[in-house]
Every structure is written in C-alpha cells, then in structure tokens.
C-alpha cells in the first residue's frame, strides 16, 4: 500500500464513533528496517477556536486499523482519547 492511497482519508474510531482527524494531518510511525507502518499519530485539536489548540497526540497501533475504505479509515481503539 502506498501512502498516497490513504492520504486525505478521515479516521473514525469504531468503538466510540468519534472522528479523529484526517490522515494528511497525522503522522505515521514506520519501522525503518522493514518499511512497515507501526502506528498512526493523530493530533488532538480539542478547541473550537483555532487559536486555542491542545497540542497532545494520540498514537494508535497499526494493528488497531480495521478497515481502509474509499473515504475513511476505521480503527478500533479503547484507550484514552
């Protein structure tokens, strides 16, 4: 799978139904030796106003990615969001 094939897709948590962000705004943790994706690092912007943003992130292991569709990536994650 190429990074360009998942770029722009929305990330949705199956457990809570929450929209977590867009893959273009997220980072990927990649194993340098194998080239495999290890995790998604999703920025957590919790404020309605753009000048007040929580800069924390959510790191979701790649094994929690359940489905990659045409418009979204569905993950199953029960940790602190």
N, C-alpha and C positions, 0 to 999 in steps of 0.2 A: 504494500500500500504506500502510495506517495503522500507526502504532507499536503500537496496541492489538492488531493482528493477529499481531505477533511477540512480544509480551510473554509471559514465562513459558516460552518455548521453550528447550530445552537446546542448547548449542553443542558440536558434535562435529567434531574435525579428521579428515578423510578420510585424510590422509597417515599419521597416527600412530595413529588410533583413539582418541585421548585425549579425554575430556570436559573442556571448557574452562570451563564455567560456564553460567549461565542469563542470558538476555537482560535480565531485570529487574535483575540485579546489574551489568550492563555499561552503558557509555555509548556514545552514537553521535556521530560527528563528522559534522556536517551543513554543506553548502555554503549559506551564508546567502543567496546570490543566487538559486540555483536550487531550494533545498529538498531537494536530493538527498543521500542518505546517502553519505558518503565512506569511513567506516571504522567498525569496531567496536573499542571499547577495553574489554578484558576484564581484570578484576582477577585477579592471580595469587596466590591464597592457597595456599601450599605446605605449611603446617603442619597436623598432625592436631589439635593443641590450638588453641582459638580465641584464647588469649592470646598466642600466638606466630605472627604473620602476616607474610608478606613482602608489602609494600605495592606491589611493582612491578606494572606493567601490560603487556599485550600488545596492540598496535594492529594489527589485521588489516584490510587494504584491502577495501572492499566488493566489489571485483571478484573476490575470493577466495571469496565466498559462492557455493556451487554449487547448493544446493537448500534450499528452505524447505518443510518438511513440516508435518504436523499437530502433532507433538510436539517436533521438533528442527530446528535449522539446521545444515546440513553445510557446512563450509568446507574448502578445500584450502590448507594453509599449511605451508611448509617452513622458515620462519625459526626463530630461537632461541625456544624455548618454556620 
